[in-house]
Amino acid sequence: MRSAIIYASCLLSIDRSFSLTLTSGQRISSRMRKNQSNQDTKSGPRSFFDLRAIEQWGEENGLKEQHLKTIYNVVMNAYSCNGRSQTEESLVLADKLRALSFPQGCIPTLLSEFGYTCTVSNIQESQGGAKFGIRLANGKFVESVLIRHQRNNGDVRYTVCVSSQIGCAKKCSFCETGTMGLIGQLSSAEILEQIHLLQQYVKEKNWPGKIRNVVFMGMGEPLDNYDAVHESIRGITHQCLFGLKAKKVTVSTVGSSAKKIKALADEAPQVCLALSLHSAIQSSREKLIPSALSISLDELGDALDYHAKKSGRGSMVEYLLIDGVNDSNTEVDTLAKFCLKREGNVYVNLIPYNPTRAGDNFGYQTPPDERISEFHDKLKAAGVKALVRWSTQNGRDANGACGQLAISSNT
């Protein structure tokens, strides 16, 4: 009789006054409303990583929070990158759910309504990691990058660089992604599935180490897809899913919206913010980043200060060095002044330009190492903390380095 009642509850929608939420282990709350999902479900099953949809489904079927934990205990560990069919995946998931005493009658409906919706289409391993082509349920593609770090003591850890959009509308003159234009927004589930696929790849390759950091520095402008990015951060930091601390997540932005920078500071203050500045001279910045026409450096500085106060940490600035474009003494002096005006400490990441077809149109080249070191030394002498990120050159051989991500097959 009890199993029949459970089965019936999986077939009928139950009107309840509460909303089932996987709050245990949650570090960042959802800003999405009940019944709200940001995933397009027209093309098939919804993703297991659509957290609000899973929660709503669990509520409608009379499940408890412990059952949601069981789902993610299984989902996070069952998928194989080695080409199992959807039917095979469902059989594996069903066996694991039954073994953990998940309500038997709910298993068929769960596995018919939800699934893994993204797949790895190609992998290019390179020095320092690998670049992944990810096929979405709608047939479009994005790229993600797995970055390998090895410490002097031999310990290995990984950073995942995720995409937040298909293409990008910002058209930064140095960035390959901008040549695609904006094709579409990613759902929070599609962002989370990128991380899950790369995590499973590391496991199946028996590589040492774990994913310790996630950076929104792939395709797209994260703050132009704010709701989905915020919801994905909920999953990245949730202890029932990826379990990373918020300070291990970095959102990079060209700074087209001071309002959204402040919203991120209010709603996820421990998440790191990285501002892609690239010049502290307004006219120079506008040539590199056309969207900079819509926001002044004073507005950007105010937003950075707001974030620094909310986070209790300093600000992070990314500065791409391009030979003869933004590496002059005037540029370094102006950058130092901008940083020293800020609330708290500012940390500048100097990134040597990685060649792209977009940059080729403007004759962009990487400055000589001596000039990069000189720029760095001048910043430090002015009292600004700075570091040359030589490691951002890793992946050039697979076109997976900073600024090189793009897909030619999206139409």
N, C-alpha and C positions, 0 to 999 in steps of 0.2 A: 504494500500500500504506500509506504513512504517513497519508494522509488518511482511509483506512478505519479505521485504528487510532484516530485522533483521534475519528472519528464514533462508533465503538463505545464509547469512553470516556465519551461524552456520554450514552449510553443506559444504562450500567451503573453501579451504585454501587460505588465502589472502597474497600475497607477499608484505611485508612492509619493509621499510628501517630502522624502529625503533624497539626496543625491549620493549614490555610492561613489566614494572617492578613495583612491589608494593613497591615504595620507601617511601611513606608517612608513618611515624612511624617506619622506618627502622633504627636500631642502628648499625648493622653490614652488610656490603655489601656482596653480593654473589661473590664467586671466580669462580663459574661455568660459562662456556661459554653458549651463546645462543644455544638452541636445545640440551643442555646437561642435562641428568638426571642420577642419580645414583641408580635408582630403576629398578629392573628386572620386566618387565611388561608381561612376558610370561604367568604367572599364573592367569591373570585376570585383572580387572580394575586397573588403577593407583590410588595411594593414594591421597586424598585431600591435604595431607601434603607434597606432592612433589611440592614444591613451584615453581621451574623452569618449571615443566610440566604444572602447572596451568597457569603460566604467558604466556608460549608459546601458550597454548590453547586459552587463552583470546585474544592474539594478532592475532592469525589466524582467530578468529571469530569476529574481529572488536570491541572488548569490550574496556572499559576505566578502569582506575585505580579504580574509584569508584565502578565498578562492582566487581572487585577483593575483595575490602573491604566488599562488601555485601556477597560474598561467604563465607569469613572467619567469618563474623558476625554470619552467620547461622551455618556453620560447627562446630565452637567452642562450640556451645550451644545446638545442636540438638541431639547428639548421646546419646543412653541409654545403660548402661551396663547390663540391665535386660533381654537381650536375644531377642530383636526385630529382625526380619528377615531383610535381605537386601532390600526386596521389601517394607516392612513397613518403614524402614529408608528412602528410596527414596521418599515415599509418604509424610512423615513428612517434609523432606528437600524441596520438590517441593512446598508444601503449604507455607512454610516460605519464600522461594525465591519470590513467586508470591506476597505475602503480602508486600514485600519490593521493588516492582516494578522492579525486575530483568527482563531483556529481555525475554519474554515468549518463543520465539522460541529456545533459547539457553538452557533452562532447561532440556529438554530430552537428548540432547547430553552430557551435563555436567554430568548428573546422570548415563548415560550409560558408559561414559569413566572413571569416577572417583568414588571413594567410600572410606569407612573406610575399611582398608585391614587387620587390626590386631584385635584380640579379646582376652578377658581374659579367660583363660582355667581353672585356679584355684586360690584361694586366701587363704592364711594362715595368720590370724590375730595373733598378738603376743603383748607382752609388748612393748609399744612404737611405734606401727605401724602395717604394714602388708607387706607380700611378695606376689607378683603376678607372676603367670606363664602366659606369653603372647604367643599366637599362631600367627605366621606369615602367610602370604598368601601362602608361599611355604610349609607349614606344619611343619616347624621347630619351636622350642621354645626358648625363652630367659626368664630371670627373671628380675623383677624390684622391688624396695623396696620403700615403703612410710614410712617415718620416722616422727613421731609426736613429736613436742616440745611444752611444756607448761611452760610459764613463771610464776614467782611468783605472778604476778597480774592476772593470769587466762587466759591471751591471748594465743591462740593456733596458731601455724604455722606448715607448713609441708616442708620437704625436699624430693625430688624425686631422688632416686639413679637409674640411667639408665644404660643399657648395650649398648655397641657400636659394639660388635661382637658376633657371636654365638660361644662360647668357647673362647679359647685364646692360642696363640702359645708360650707364654713366659715360661710356666711350672714352675712358682715360687713354691718352695718346700712347702710353707705353705698354698697355695691357692687351693681351691677345683675346681675352674673354669679351672685351668691349666691341670687337669686330663682329660678334654674333648678333648684337642687339639683344633686347629682352624678348625671350621666347615664351617664358612662363615662370610662375612662382612654384617653389617646392612646398609641399605640405610638411608639417612637423614630422610626420611618420616617414616621409622620404628622406628627410635629414637624418633621422635616427637609424634608418635602415642602412645608410652609408656606413655609419660607425659600426653597426652590427656585422655587416659583411666583411669589413676590414679586420674586425676583432676575430671573427671565425677563421679568416684566412691565416692569421698569425698562429692560431691554435692548431689548425690542420697542417701547417708547415712545420709544427713543433719548434718554432722559433722561441728563443728565450725572451723573457720580459713580457710586460703588459702595456696596454694603452694607458698612459698617465695624463695626457693633455688632449684637448680638442680645441681647434682654432677655426673660426669662421673666416677663412682666408682663401677659400676656393672660388668657384664661379659665383658672381652676383654680389650685390650690395645688401648685406644682412638687414640693415635697418629699413630698407624698402620692402621687407617681408617680415615686419616686426612681430606680428602675432605668432606666425609659425615658428620663427626663431626662438621666441620666448618659450613657447610650449615645448620645443625640442630641448631647450636647456633644462626644463623640468625633468625630462626623461634622462638626459645625460647625467644629472646630479642625483637622480632618485636611487636610493640604496637597493631597491628591488630590480633596477635595470642596470645602468652602467656604473653608478655609485661614485662618480668623480666629485670631488669638492668643487664648489662654485669658482674658487680662485684658480682652478685648473682649466677653466674655460675662458677663451678670449674671443671677443667679438671685434672684428676689424671693420672700420667704416671710413669712407672718404669724407664724412662729415657733412652730408647734404641736408641734415635735419638736426638742428640743435634741440628741438622739442623731443625727438626720439632718443637722443643721447641722455637727456634728463630723465625720460621715462625709464630707460634701462637702469639708470642710477637709483631711481625710486623703487623699482620692482625687483631688481636683482643686483643689489649694490656690491656683492662680493665677486660678481663676474667681472673679469678684466676687460677693459676697453682699450683698443689700440686705434689711434687716429692716424690715418694715412695722410700726412701733411704734404710732404714732398717739396714744399717751398713755403717760407714765411713771408714772401713778397706776393701780394695779392695778384698782380698782373702775371707773374711767372706761374703761380699756382693755377690760374685760370687756363693757361696754355696747356698745362699738363692734365688738368682735371676740369673739363668744360662745365661740370655741374657746380664748380666753385663760384660761378657767376651769381648763384642764388644765395650765397651766404658769405658774410665778411669774416675776416680773421678775428675781429673783436667778438663776434657772435660765437665763433668756434671756441675761442679762448674762455669765454664765459661758461659755455657748456662743459668744457674740460674741467674748469674749476668746480663747477657744481658736482660733477661726477667724483672728483677727488675728495670733496668734503663728505659726500655720502658714503664713499667706499672706505674712507679712512686711509687710503693709500695715495700714492702719487699718480701721475698721468703717464701714459705710454704713447710715444710718438714714433711713427714709422716714416723713414725718409729714404726714398729711392734715389741713389746717386747716379746721375747721367752725365757723361763727359761733356763739359762745355755748356751744359744747360742749367744745372742747379748746384754746381759744385764750386762756385767762385768764392772768393773771400767775402764779398758782399753778402752772398747767400748764407754763409756760415755765421757771420756777425748778426744778421737779421734773425736767423733761427735761434741763436743764443739769447737774444733779447726777448723773443717770444716765449721761450721756455722759462727764463728767469722771472718773468712777470706772473707766472702761474701759481696757483694755490698748491703748496706742498712741492715735493720733488717731481721732476720730470725726467723720464728715462727715454732716451732716443736710441732707436734701433736703426743703424745705418745699413742699408741693403744695397749692395752692388747691383746695378741694372743687369737683368738677364735678357739676352737678345730675343726679340719677338718680331713677327712680321708687321705688327702694328707699329712698333718702334722703328722698323726699317724705313717706313714711309716718311719719317722725320729725320732719318740719319742718326738715330740714337746709338750710342756705344757705351760700353762699360769704361769708367775712368781707370787709369793705371793704378795699380795697387799703392804706389807711393802717394798719389793724390788722395786716395781714399783715406790712407793713414794720416795724411796732413790735415784733412777735414776733421777727422776724429780728434786729433791732438788739439786743434784750435777750439773745438767745442769743450773739451775737458779743461783746457786752460781758462776758458771763460766761466767755469764753474758748473757746467752741465754734465750730468752723468750720461755717458753714451757708450755704445758697443757696436762694433762692426759685426754684422751677422754673415760671416763668410759662408756659413752652412746653408744659407738660402740659395747658393749656387748648386747645391746637390740636386740631382734630378734633371739637369740641363740636357743630358743625353737622351732622356725620355720625354722631353718637353713638359716636365712636371715641376719645374722650379717656379719660384714666385713670379707671377704675372704671365705664365706660359700656358695656362689651362684654356682649352677651347675645343669644341666639338664641331666638326665640319658636316656631320651627317644629319643634324637636326634640321627639319624643314617645317 
